[in-house]
Amino acid sequence: MNNNTGKRIILIADDDDDARAMLTFIFEEENWEVKQAKNGKEALEKVIQEQPDLLILDNRMPELAGSQVYQQLQVEGIKLPVVFATAYSDLEELAAELGISFFISKPYDIPELLKTVESAYESSVAENE
């Protein structure tokens, strides 16, 4: 929690405006403070600026793919829980190659998404204790 509101911060990186709007609504209802990025380059910048508690990262985005964003975060030593999202069938394989433990396919199954985000967040909290 890197802000004064006491809310956890989630960064939603997705080039689809509708997906970002839907996820923003859902996570604000779940009492997260939501930040948004519409491409990979913006996602990297916002992770550094906003220091979110969790990142939902779409893979297919302009400027930098989600996989490239994740790799850059690793290079820079930035540790935060990432939920990797894509509509493509190679999701599990790609997540495994990158070393990402939490992923979800699109279109989103909302209860599954919420469960995955909580699991990712809780595992990072446990790691940092």
Backbone as a printed PyTorch tensor [residue, N CA C, xyz], in Angstrom:
tensor([[[  0.8370,  -1.1760,   0.0000],
         [  0.0000,   0.0000,   0.0000],
         [  0.8810,   1.2370,   0.0000]],

        [[  0.9450,   1.8600,  -1.1340],
         [  1.8960,   2.9380,  -1.3140],
         [  1.2120,   4.2910,  -1.4200]],

        [[  0.0820,   4.4400,  -0.7850],
         [ -0.6350,   5.7110,  -0.9060],
         [ -1.2390,   6.0810,   0.4420]],

        [[ -1.9180,   7.2000,   0.4620],
         [ -2.4710,   7.6920,   1.7200],
         [ -3.8940,   7.2120,   1.9810]],

        [[ -4.5290,   6.5940,   0.9980],
         [ -5.9260,   6.1910,   1.1770],
         [ -6.0440,   4.8690,   1.9260]],

        [[ -4.9450,   4.1450,   2.0440],
         [ -5.0070,   2.8380,   2.6860],
         [ -5.4910,   1.7430,   1.7510]],

        [[ -5.8240,   2.1030,   0.5270],
         [ -6.2820,   1.1020,  -0.4360],
         [ -5.0930,   0.4760,  -1.1400]],

        [[ -5.2740,  -0.7720,  -1.5350],
         [ -4.2690,  -1.4160,  -2.3760],
         [ -4.3890,  -0.8150,  -3.7770]],

        [[ -3.2550,  -0.6810,  -4.4460],
         [ -3.2390,  -0.1060,  -5.7980],
         [ -3.0660,  -1.2270,  -6.8140]],

        [[ -3.9470,  -1.2260,  -7.8250],
         [ -3.8490,  -2.1930,  -8.9100],
         [ -3.6470,  -1.4150, -10.2090]],

        [[ -2.7000,  -1.8590, -11.0200],
         [ -2.4790,  -1.2600, -12.3320],
         [ -3.0200,  -2.2160, -13.3800]],

        [[ -3.9120,  -1.7120, -14.2220],
         [ -4.4990,  -2.5130, -15.2960],
         [ -3.8550,  -2.0610, -16.6030]],

        [[ -3.0760,  -2.9390, -17.2050],
         [ -2.4090,  -2.6340, -18.4690],
         [ -3.0880,  -3.4340, -19.5710]],

        [[ -3.8660,  -2.7370, -20.3970],
         [ -4.6190,  -3.3820, -21.4760],
         [ -4.9120,  -2.3210, -22.5280]],

        [[ -4.7150,  -2.6550, -23.8000],
         [ -4.9640,  -1.6740, -24.8600],
         [ -6.4440,  -1.5650, -25.2230]],

        [[ -7.2690,  -2.4290, -24.6600],
         [ -8.7080,  -2.4210, -24.9370],
         [ -9.4110,  -1.5060, -23.9280]],

        [[ -9.9560,  -0.3890, -24.4320],
         [-10.6130,   0.5930, -23.5570],
         [-11.7480,  -0.0290, -22.7500]],

        [[-12.5500,  -0.8740, -23.3910],
         [-13.6910,  -1.4960, -22.7080],
         [-13.2210,  -2.4200, -21.5900]],

        [[-12.1740,  -3.1760, -21.8530],
         [-11.6400,  -4.0830, -20.8210],
         [-11.1240,  -3.2840, -19.6290]],

        [[-10.3910,  -2.2010, -19.9050],
         [ -9.8900,  -1.3610, -18.8060],
         [-11.0380,  -0.7680, -18.0080]],

        [[-12.0650,  -0.2890, -18.6950],
         [-13.2110,   0.3160, -18.0040],
         [-13.9260,  -0.7120, -17.1300]],

        [[-14.1380,  -1.9080, -17.6710],
         [-14.8190,  -2.9630, -16.9140],
         [-13.9930,  -3.3570, -15.6800]],

        [[-12.6980,  -3.5760, -15.8810],
         [-11.8410,  -3.9830, -14.7620],
         [-11.7300,  -2.8790, -13.7200]],

        [[-11.6880,  -1.6380, -14.1750],
         [-11.6410,  -0.5140, -13.2300],
         [-12.8820,  -0.5350, -12.3420]],

        [[-14.0360,  -0.6930, -12.9480],
         [-15.2870,  -0.7450, -12.1890],
         [-15.2540,  -1.9000, -11.1740]],

        [[-14.8680,  -3.0740, -11.6360],
         [-14.8500,  -4.2630, -10.7690],
         [-13.9080,  -4.0650,  -9.5860]],

        [[-12.6970,  -3.5840,  -9.8530],
         [-11.7180,  -3.4840,  -8.7660],
         [-11.9850,  -2.3030,  -7.8460]],

        [[-12.6060,  -1.2490,  -8.3520],
         [-13.0150,  -0.1760,  -7.4440],
         [-14.1020,  -0.6860,  -6.4970]],

        [[-14.9880,  -1.5300,  -7.0070],
         [-16.0160,  -2.1540,  -6.1540],
         [-15.3780,  -3.0410,  -5.0790]],

        [[-14.2160,  -3.6120,  -5.4080],
         [-13.4930,  -4.4740,  -4.4620],
         [-12.5460,  -3.6580,  -3.5670]],

        [[-12.6790,  -2.3290,  -3.6330],
         [-11.9220,  -1.4180,  -2.7790],
         [-10.4340,  -1.3110,  -3.1210]],

        [[-10.0960,  -1.4800,  -4.3960],
         [ -8.7410,  -1.2160,  -4.8660],
         [ -8.7110,   0.2060,  -5.4270]],

        [[ -7.5670,   0.8500,  -5.3400],
         [ -7.3450,   2.0800,  -6.1080],
         [ -6.8010,   1.6430,  -7.4640]],

        [[ -7.4550,   2.0750,  -8.5470],
         [ -7.1120,   1.5730,  -9.8740],
         [ -6.3380,   2.6050, -10.6820]],

        [[ -5.2410,   2.1610, -11.2740],
         [ -4.4660,   2.9430, -12.2390],
         [ -4.5480,   2.1900, -13.5630]],

        [[ -4.3820,   2.9150, -14.6660],
         [ -4.5150,   2.2800, -15.9740],
         [ -3.3370,   2.6180, -16.8840]],

        [[ -3.0350,   1.6710, -17.7690],
         [ -2.0530,   1.8870, -18.8350],
         [ -2.6290,   1.2810, -20.1040]],

        [[ -2.4640,   1.9850, -21.2300],
         [ -3.0670,   1.4860, -22.4670],
         [ -2.0700,   0.8570, -23.4300]],

        [[ -0.8000,   0.8010, -23.0320],
         [  0.1880,   0.0750, -23.8340],
         [  1.3370,  -0.3580, -22.9260]],

        [[  2.2230,  -1.1460, -23.4710],
         [  3.2960,  -1.7040, -22.6580],
         [  4.2690,  -0.6730, -22.1190]],

        [[  4.5950,   0.3230, -22.9370],
         [  5.5280,   1.3590, -22.5100],
         [  4.9410,   2.1420, -21.3360]],

        [[  3.6700,   2.4910, -21.4460],
         [  2.9920,   3.2230, -20.3700],
         [  2.9050,   2.3520, -19.1090]],

        [[  2.6870,   1.0560, -19.2920],
         [  2.6220,   0.1430, -18.1380],
         [  3.9350,   0.1650, -17.3580]],

        [[  5.0470,   0.0940, -18.0680],
         [  6.3620,   0.1320, -17.4050],
         [  6.5500,   1.4410, -16.6430]],

        [[  6.2280,   2.5570, -17.2900],
         [  6.3740,   3.8590, -16.6420],
         [  5.5090,   3.9520, -15.3890]],

        [[  4.2730,   3.4590, -15.4900],
         [  3.3490,   3.5720, -14.3450],
         [  3.7490,   2.6560, -13.1940]],

        [[  4.3340,   1.5010, -13.5050],
         [  4.8060,   0.6280, -12.4220],
         [  5.8630,   1.3780, -11.6100]],

        [[  6.7470,   2.0720, -12.3160],
         [  7.8140,   2.8080, -11.6360],
         [  7.2330,   3.9990, -10.8660]],

        [[  6.3290,   4.7610, -11.4910],
         [  5.7550,   5.9610, -10.8530],
         [  4.8050,   5.6230,  -9.7100]],

        [[  3.8970,   4.7110,  -9.9590],
         [  2.7830,   4.4590,  -9.0340],
         [  3.0910,   3.3970,  -7.9850]],

        [[  4.0720,   2.5440,  -8.2570],
         [  4.4160,   1.4250,  -7.3760],
         [  3.1630,   0.6550,  -6.9310]],

        [[  2.4420,   0.0940,  -7.9020],
         [  1.2150,  -0.6220,  -7.5470],
         [  1.5100,  -1.8760,  -6.7290]],

        [[  0.4660,  -2.3370,  -6.0570],
         [  0.5770,  -3.5740,  -5.2770],
         [  0.3940,  -4.8010,  -6.1610]],

        [[ -0.1930,  -4.5860,  -7.3630],
         [ -0.4440,  -5.7100,  -8.2710],
         [ -0.6360,  -5.1650,  -9.6790]],

        [[ -0.2380,  -5.9640, -10.6660],
         [ -0.3520,  -5.5840, -12.0760],
         [ -1.1420,  -6.6480, -12.8310]],

        [[ -2.2210,  -6.2230, -13.5010],
         [ -2.8940,  -7.1090, -14.4670],
         [ -2.3340,  -6.7100, -15.8190]],

        [[ -1.6960,  -7.6590, -16.4790],
         [ -0.9090,  -7.3780, -17.6670],
         [ -1.4230,  -8.1560, -18.8710]],

        [[ -2.0140,  -7.4300, -19.8130],
         [ -2.4340,  -8.0340, -21.0760],
         [ -1.1760,  -8.2960, -21.8970]],

        [[ -1.1620,  -9.3760, -22.6600],
         [  0.0430,  -9.6550, -23.4390],
         [  0.0970,  -8.8810, -24.7480]],

        [[ -0.9720,  -8.8850, -25.5040],
         [ -0.9330,  -8.2510, -26.8330],
         [ -1.3040,  -6.7790, -26.7160]],

        [[ -0.2640,  -5.9300, -26.6740],
         [ -0.4590,  -4.4810, -26.5770],
         [  0.5280,  -3.7900, -27.5000]],

        [[  0.1950,  -2.5500, -27.9130],
         [  1.1490,  -1.7890, -28.7250],
         [  2.3830,  -1.3770, -27.9120]],

        [[  3.4280,  -1.0620, -28.6160],
         [  4.7020,  -0.5480, -28.1090],
         [  5.5360,  -1.6120, -27.4060]],

        [[  4.9910,  -2.2660, -26.4110],
         [  5.6670,  -3.4060, -25.7790],
         [  4.6060,  -4.4420, -25.4400]],

        [[  4.8670,  -5.6830, -25.7530],
         [  3.9440,  -6.7610, -25.3590],
         [  4.0540,  -6.9600, -23.8520]],

        [[  3.0130,  -7.5460, -23.2640],
         [  3.0400,  -7.8370, -21.8340],
         [  4.2560,  -8.6500, -21.4310]],

        [[  4.6150,  -9.6280, -22.2660],
         [  5.7880, -10.4600, -21.9580],
         [  7.0580,  -9.6080, -21.8930]],

        [[  7.1650,  -8.6100, -22.7830],
         [  8.3370,  -7.7310, -22.7730],
         [  8.3200,  -6.8290, -21.5330]],

        [[  7.1510,  -6.3620, -21.1550],
         [  7.0280,  -5.5460, -19.9430],
         [  7.4950,  -6.3580, -18.7390]],

        [[  7.0150,  -7.5900, -18.6460],
         [  7.3800,  -8.4510, -17.5140],
         [  8.8900,  -8.6810, -17.4760]],

        [[  9.4710,  -8.9730, -18.6310],
         [ 10.9180,  -9.2170, -18.6920],
         [ 11.6950,  -7.9720, -18.2720]],

        [[ 11.2250,  -6.7960, -18.6800],
         [ 11.8930,  -5.5470, -18.3130],
         [ 11.8080,  -5.3110, -16.7980]],

        [[ 10.6570,  -5.6220, -16.2100],
         [ 10.5180,  -5.4940, -14.7530],
         [ 11.5240,  -6.3950, -14.0420]],

        [[ 11.7090,  -7.6100, -14.5700],
         [ 12.6660,  -8.5400, -13.9660],
         [ 14.0830,  -7.9830, -14.0610]],

        [[ 14.4440,  -7.4620, -15.2460],
         [ 15.7760,  -6.8940, -15.4680],
         [ 16.0400,  -5.7600, -14.4770]],

        [[ 15.0180,  -4.9420, -14.2390],
         [ 15.1820,  -3.7970, -13.3430],
         [ 15.0140,  -4.1720, -11.8680]],

        [[ 14.7520,  -5.4420, -11.6060],
         [ 14.6440,  -5.8980, -10.2260],
         [ 13.3710,  -5.4500,  -9.5280]],

        [[ 12.3540,  -5.1190, -10.3150],
         [ 11.0900,  -4.6680,  -9.7370],
         [ 10.2170,  -5.8880,  -9.4580]],

        [[  9.9290,  -6.0880,  -8.1990],
         [  9.1410,  -7.2540,  -7.7840],
         [  7.7260,  -6.8130,  -7.4360]],

        [[  6.7590,  -7.3360,  -8.1580],
         [  5.3740,  -7.1270,  -7.7870],
         [  4.5720,  -8.2700,  -8.3810]],

        [[  3.4470,  -8.6130,  -7.7430],
         [  2.6430,  -9.6970,  -8.2850],
         [  2.0230,  -9.2890,  -9.6190]],

        [[  2.1000, -10.2100, -10.5770],
         [  1.5760,  -9.9700, -11.9160],
         [  0.5600, -11.0490, -12.2380]],

        [[ -0.6110, -10.6230, -12.7270],
         [ -1.5980, -11.5540, -13.2870],
         [ -1.5650, -11.3040, -14.7890]],

        [[ -1.1200, -12.3050, -15.5050],
         [ -0.9280, -12.2270, -16.9490],
         [ -2.2320, -12.6100, -17.6350]],

        [[ -2.6500, -11.8180, -18.6250],
         [ -3.9390, -12.0520, -19.2830],
         [ -3.7830, -12.0280, -20.7920]],

        [[ -4.4400, -12.9670, -21.4650],
         [ -4.4670, -12.9390, -22.9230],
         [ -5.6410, -13.7550, -23.4320]],

        [[ -6.0540, -13.4310, -24.6320],
         [ -7.1580, -14.1650, -25.2640],
         [ -6.6320, -15.3340, -26.0880]],

        [[ -5.3250, -15.4870, -26.1470],
         [ -4.7500, -16.4990, -27.0220],
         [ -4.4770, -17.7970, -26.2770]],

        [[ -4.4490, -18.8720, -27.0200],
         [ -4.4200, -20.2040, -26.4130],
         [ -3.0600, -20.5720, -25.8260]],

        [[ -2.0190, -19.8370, -26.1640],
         [ -0.6810, -20.1820, -25.6710],
         [ -0.3930, -19.5960, -24.2920]],

        [[ -1.4440, -19.1790, -23.5940],
         [ -1.2950, -18.4780, -22.3180],
         [ -0.4530, -19.2490, -21.3040]],

        [[ -0.8310, -20.4940, -21.0400],
         [ -0.1270, -21.2620, -20.0050],
         [  1.3380, -21.4540, -20.3470]],

        [[  1.5840, -21.7870, -21.6080],
         [  2.9460, -22.0160, -22.0710],
         [  3.7800, -20.7440, -21.9350]],

        [[  3.2210, -19.6200, -22.3590],
         [  3.9160, -18.3460, -22.2890],
         [  4.1680, -17.9320, -20.8390]],

        [[  3.1710, -18.0780, -19.9930],
         [  3.3330, -17.7430, -18.5740],
         [  4.4400, -18.5980, -17.9530]],

        [[  4.4560, -19.8860, -18.2840],
         [  5.4830, -20.7910, -17.7480],
         [  6.8770, -20.3730, -18.2310]],

        [[  6.9930, -20.0310, -19.5080],
         [  8.2850, -19.5920, -20.0560],
         [  8.8060, -18.3650, -19.3230]],

        [[  7.9010, -17.4600, -18.9820],
         [  8.2850, -16.2080, -18.3240],
         [  8.4710, -16.3760, -16.8200]],

        [[  7.9380, -17.4590, -16.2660],
         [  8.0000, -17.6500, -14.8230],
         [  6.8920, -16.9220, -14.0940]],

        [[  5.7610, -16.7000, -14.7800],
         [  4.6160, -16.0420, -14.1640],
         [  3.6780, -17.1080, -13.6210]],

        [[  3.3710, -17.0290, -12.3420],
         [  2.5470, -18.0600, -11.6930],
         [  1.0560, -17.8330, -11.8500]],

        [[  0.6490, -16.5870, -12.0470],
         [ -0.7790, -16.2630, -12.0490],
         [ -1.1800, -15.7190, -13.4100]],

        [[ -2.1760, -16.3510, -14.0080],
         [ -2.6180, -15.9340, -15.3360],
         [ -4.0860, -16.2630, -15.5080]],

        [[ -4.7050, -15.5630, -16.4490],
         [ -6.1270, -15.7770, -16.7130],
         [ -6.3780, -15.5110, -18.1870]],

        [[ -7.2970, -16.2790, -18.7580],
         [ -7.6010, -16.0680, -20.1680],
         [ -8.7630, -15.0950, -20.3120]],

        [[ -8.8070, -14.4620, -21.4610],
         [ -9.8810, -13.5380, -21.7990],
         [-10.7920, -14.2320, -22.7960]],

        [[-12.0750, -13.9210, -22.8290],
         [-12.7380, -12.9540, -21.9630],
         [-12.7080, -13.4100, -20.5020]],

        [[-12.7050, -12.4400, -19.6030],
         [-12.5460, -12.7190, -18.1870],
         [-13.7550, -13.4270, -17.5890]],

        [[-13.4510, -14.4140, -16.7670],
         [-14.4290, -15.0110, -15.8590],
         [-14.2130, -14.2300, -14.5590]],

        [[-15.1380, -13.3500, -14.2140],
         [-14.9130, -12.3900, -13.1300],
         [-14.6160, -13.0650, -11.7780]],

        [[-15.4100, -14.0570, -11.3420],
         [-15.0520, -14.7080, -10.0630],
         [-13.6480, -15.3280, -10.1070]],

        [[-13.2940, -15.9150, -11.2410],
         [-11.9600, -16.5150, -11.4040],
         [-10.8790, -15.4250, -11.3620]],

        [[-11.1450, -14.3080, -12.0230],
         [-10.1990, -13.1890, -12.0190],
         [ -9.9750, -12.6780, -10.5990]],

        [[-11.0550, -12.4550,  -9.8630],
         [-10.9330, -11.9520,  -8.4890],
         [-10.1420, -12.9290,  -7.6180]],

        [[-10.4190, -14.2050,  -7.7840],
         [ -9.7100, -15.2380,  -7.0150],
         [ -8.2160, -15.2380,  -7.3760]],

        [[ -7.9150, -15.1260,  -8.6670],
         [ -6.5240, -15.1370,  -9.1320],
         [ -5.7700, -13.9100,  -8.6060]],

        [[ -6.4140, -12.7500,  -8.6620],
         [ -5.7870, -11.5170,  -8.1660],
         [ -5.5200, -11.6240,  -6.6680]],

        [[ -6.4970, -12.1010,  -5.9110],
         [ -6.2850, -12.2510,  -4.4570],
         [ -5.1620, -13.2410,  -4.1610]],

        [[ -5.1180, -14.3510,  -4.9040],
         [ -4.0500, -15.3480,  -4.7060],
         [ -2.6820, -14.7450,  -4.9990]],

        [[ -2.5860, -14.0000,  -6.0970],
         [ -1.3090, -13.3720,  -6.4700],
         [ -0.8850, -12.3690,  -5.4040]],

        [[ -1.8390, -11.5640,  -4.9510],
         [ -1.5450, -10.5550,  -3.9330],
         [ -1.1160, -11.2250,  -2.6230]],

        [[ -1.9050, -12.2190,  -2.1850],
         [ -1.5940, -12.8980,  -0.9220],
         [ -0.2290, -13.5930,  -0.9700]],

        [[  0.1080, -14.1820,  -2.1190],
         [  1.4110, -14.8730,  -2.2040],
         [  2.5570, -13.8650,  -2.1290]],

        [[  2.3650, -12.6700,  -2.6690],
         [  3.4410, -11.6760,  -2.5980],
         [  3.5720, -11.1230,  -1.1760]],

        [[  2.4470, -10.9680,  -0.4960],
         [  2.4830, -10.5010,   0.8920],
         [  3.2310, -11.5320,   1.7460]],

        [[  2.9300, -12.8020,   1.5390],
         [  3.5930, -13.8810,   2.2920],
         [  5.1020, -13.8910,   2.0190]],

        [[  5.4860, -13.6740,   0.7560],
         [  6.9110, -13.6530,   0.3900],
         [  7.6400, -12.5070,   1.0720]],

        [[  6.9600, -11.3850,   1.2720],
         [  7.6110, -10.1930,   1.8070],
         [  7.5630, -10.0930,   3.3330]],

        [[  6.9960, -11.0820,   3.9980],
         [  6.9220, -11.0210,   5.4580],
         [  8.1710, -11.5830,   6.0900]]])
